[in-house]
Amino acid sequence: MHDIIQHIKSSFLMYKGEGCIFYLFLISLLLLLIMRKGRRREKDFFLLYSIGILIIYACPLTAKIIMDYCIGRDVYWRMFWLLPIVLVIAYVFTLIFSQIKQSFLKGIWIVVAVALIGICGNSMYHNELFKNTTNYYKLPQEVIEICDIVLDDAEGGYIKMVVPNSLTSYIRQYNGSIKLAYGRETEKDGQVDTPEAGILYDVMNNSFEDPAALAESSKMVKCNYIVLRRTSTISESISEYSFEYLNETENYIIFRETEI
């Protein structure tokens, strides 16, 4: 049980992050409890739902059930997403705004509310997972460049690619006609469609780079395009195994099979 409690604590801290938005949420719940303004049904819903969720997630017994039978321990922190933090803060701020009579003071409260939210939170772009989008698709520009190179070369024909793990979650978002040897789930839990795809994944991610094994396992999975990082030594000799240089981007080199 001690292990469950520690995991609940670490999951909550992972969810809460470094900002103070959660504390602003708790203050908003307290204000909601003591404020007379507002519809009783809405206030009761926000209070009962929020408190109920917190109790369920903090209780070791219910937490263990959720971890073991619903979502899993590794992503338990995501359960806290169900807390209506944004709704409660917005609702309480709106109630306060509605009780202010003078227009000048209303303007001041808007500035204060915006400042509070800004001070309590952190910019999402401080997280390396978030970046300013550079294109309409909201995908890394280099992914689009790689896909366009392959699509132009295939001219509507068969395409199946093996790519580094950093690209697997993006390729098919851009074009669903491009097949992949394996998806992003493989890195997380080893999930592959065929044993051959599992072999290719192991070869592609082996610290010992073997161009012959990569070429052979790629053909087993019927991949006709290979994308390698520029830092990979395989790119120097893969052309000896019926894969020729096609094109390159800033960080990747693209090869296509010649024996088709």
C-alpha positions in Angstrom: 0.0 0.0 0.0 2.9 2.3 0.7 4.0 1.8 -2.9 0.6 2.9 -4.1 0.6 6.0 -2.0 4.1 7.0 -3.3 2.9 6.5 -6.8 -0.2 8.6 -6.3 2.1 11.4 -4.9 4.5 11.2 -7.8 1.7 11.1 -10.4 0.1 14.1 -8.8 3.4 16.0 -8.8 3.9 15.1 -12.5 0.5 16.4 -13.3 0.8 19.6 -11.2 4.1 20.6 -12.8 6.0 23.6 -11.6 3.2 26.2 -11.9 0.6 27.2 -9.3 -2.5 26.8 -11.4 -3.6 23.9 -9.2 -3.5 26.1 -6.1 -5.5 28.7 -8.0 -8.0 26.0 -8.6 -8.2 25.1 -4.9 -8.7 28.8 -4.0 -11.5 29.0 -6.6 -13.2 25.9 -5.0 -13.0 27.6 -1.6 -14.5 30.9 -3.1 -17.2 28.8 -4.8 -18.1 27.3 -1.4 -18.4 30.6 0.4 -19.8 32.8 -2.4 -23.6 33.4 -2.4 -23.6 34.5 -6.1 -24.2 31.8 -8.7 -26.6 29.1 -9.5 -26.8 26.4 -6.8 -26.9 23.5 -9.2 -23.8 24.6 -11.1 -21.9 25.4 -7.8 -22.8 22.0 -6.3 -21.8 20.2 -9.5 -18.3 21.8 -9.6 -17.7 21.3 -5.9 -19.0 17.7 -5.6 -17.4 16.6 -8.8 -14.0 18.1 -8.1 -13.9 16.9 -4.5 -15.1 13.5 -5.5 -12.5 13.1 -8.2 -9.7 14.2 -5.8 -10.9 11.6 -3.1 -11.1 8.8 -5.7 -7.6 9.5 -7.1 -6.0 10.0 -3.7 -7.5 6.9 -2.0 -5.0 4.1 -2.3 -7.8 1.4 -2.8 -9.5 3.1 -5.7 -6.2 4.3 -7.1 -4.9 0.7 -7.2 -8.1 -0.5 -9.0 -7.6 2.3 -11.6 -3.9 1.5 -12.0 -4.3 -2.2 -12.3 -7.5 -2.6 -14.3 -8.2 0.7 -16.1 -5.3 2.9 -17.3 -2.0 1.5 -15.9 0.5 2.9 -13.5 2.8 4.6 -15.9 0.0 7.0 -17.1 -2.0 7.3 -13.9 -1.1 11.0 -13.7 -3.4 11.5 -16.8 -6.4 10.7 -14.6 -6.0 14.2 -13.0 -6.9 15.6 -16.4 -10.5 14.9 -15.5 -10.4 17.7 -12.9 -12.4 20.7 -14.2 -9.6 23.1 -13.4 -10.2 25.5 -16.3 -13.9 25.5 -15.9 -13.9 26.1 -12.2 -11.4 29.0 -12.4 -13.2 30.6 -15.3 -16.6 30.2 -13.5 -15.4 31.8 -10.3 -13.6 34.6 -12.1 -16.9 35.3 -14.0 -18.9 35.3 -10.8 -16.6 37.9 -9.3 -16.8 39.9 -12.5 -20.6 39.8 -12.4 -20.7 41.2 -8.9 -18.6 44.3 -9.8 -20.8 47.3 -10.6 -18.4 50.0 -12.0 -17.1 49.5 -15.5 -13.7 50.8 -14.4 -13.4 48.2 -11.7 -14.5 45.5 -14.1 -11.6 46.4 -16.4 -9.2 46.2 -13.5 -10.5 42.8 -12.5 -10.0 41.5 -16.1 -6.4 42.7 -15.9 -5.9 41.1 -12.5 -7.5 37.8 -13.6 -5.3 37.6 -16.7 -2.2 38.4 -14.6 -3.1 35.8 -12.0 -3.4 33.1 -14.6 -0.2 34.2 -16.3 1.8 34.3 -13.0 0.5 31.0 -11.8 1.3 29.1 -15.0 4.3 28.5 -17.2 4.6 29.1 -20.9 4.0 25.8 -22.8 7.0 26.6 -25.0 9.2 26.1 -22.0 8.6 22.4 -22.4 10.7 20.8 -25.1 7.7 18.7 -26.3 6.0 21.9 -27.5 7.3 24.0 -30.4 6.0 26.8 -32.5 4.4 25.4 -35.6 6.1 26.2 -38.9 3.5 24.8 -41.3 -0.2 24.3 -41.9 -0.1 20.6 -40.7 1.5 21.5 -37.3 4.1 18.9 -37.9 7.9 19.1 -37.9 8.9 20.6 -41.2 11.5 18.0 -41.8 8.8 15.2 -41.6 7.0 16.9 -44.5 10.2 17.3 -46.5 10.9 13.5 -46.1 7.4 12.5 -47.0 7.3 14.8 -50.1 10.6 13.4 -51.3 9.4 9.8 -51.0 5.9 10.6 -52.5 7.5 12.3 -55.5 9.9 9.4 -56.0 7.1 6.8 -55.7 4.8 8.6 -58.1 1.7 7.1 -56.6 3.2 3.6 -56.3 3.8 1.4 -53.3 5.5 3.0 -50.2 6.6 1.3 -47.0 9.2 3.1 -44.9 11.3 2.3 -41.9 12.2 5.4 -40.0 13.9 6.4 -36.7 11.5 6.4 -33.7 11.5 10.2 -33.6 9.5 10.2 -36.8 7.1 7.3 -36.4 4.3 9.3 -34.8 4.3 12.0 -37.5 4.6 10.3 -40.9 1.0 9.0 -41.3 -0.4 12.2 -39.9 0.8 13.9 -43.0 -0.2 11.2 -45.5 -2.0 8.0 -44.6 -1.0 6.3 -47.9 2.5 5.9 -46.5 2.9 2.6 -44.7 5.4 2.1 -41.9 7.2 -1.0 -40.8 6.1 -0.3 -37.2 4.4 2.5 -35.3 5.2 4.5 -32.2 3.7 1.9 -29.9 6.6 -0.4 -30.6 9.0 1.9 -28.7 6.6 1.9 -25.7 5.5 -1.7 -25.3 7.1 -3.7 -28.2 3.8 -3.9 -30.1 4.4 -5.0 -33.7 2.2 -6.5 -36.4 4.6 -9.4 -37.4 7.7 -11.1 -36.0 9.6 -9.8 -39.0 8.7 -6.2 -38.0 10.0 -6.9 -34.5 13.3 -8.1 -36.0 13.5 -4.9 -38.1 12.8 -2.8 -35.0 15.6 -4.5 -33.1 18.1 -4.1 -35.9 17.1 -0.4 -36.5 17.6 0.4 -32.8 20.6 -1.7 -32.1 23.6 0.2 -30.8 25.7 -2.0 -33.1 24.8 -0.8 -36.6 24.7 -3.5 -39.2 23.8 -2.4 -42.7 23.5 -5.9 -44.1 21.0 -6.9 -41.3 19.0 -3.7 -41.8 18.7 -4.2 -45.5 17.7 -7.8 -45.2 15.2 -7.2 -42.4 13.7 -4.3 -44.3 13.1 -6.5 -47.3 11.5 -9.1 -45.1 8.9 -6.5 -44.1 8.7 -5.3 -47.7 10.1 -1.8 -46.9 11.3 0.0 -50.0 12.4 3.2 -48.3 14.8 3.6 -45.4 15.3 6.8 -43.5 18.5 7.1 -41.4 19.9 9.8 -39.2 22.9 11.6 -40.5 24.8 10.4 -37.5 24.2 6.8 -38.5 27.3 5.0 -39.9 24.9 2.6 -41.8 24.3 5.4 -44.4 27.9 5.0 -45.5 27.5 1.4 -46.6 23.8 0.6 -47.0 24.2 1.2 -50.8 26.1 -2.1 -51.0 22.9 -4.0 -50.1 20.5 -2.9 -52.8 19.5 0.4 -51.2 20.6 3.6 -53.0 20.8 7.2 -51.9 17.6 9.1 -52.8 17.8 12.5 -51.1 18.4 14.1 -47.7 17.2 16.7 -45.3 19.0 18.6 -42.6 19.1 15.7 -40.2 18.1 12.6 -42.2 19.2 10.7 -45.3 16.7 8.8 -47.4 17.4 5.6 -49.3 15.2 3.5 -51.7 15.4 -0.2 -52.6 16.8 -0.8 -56.1 15.6 -4.5 -56.4 11.9 -3.8 -57.0 
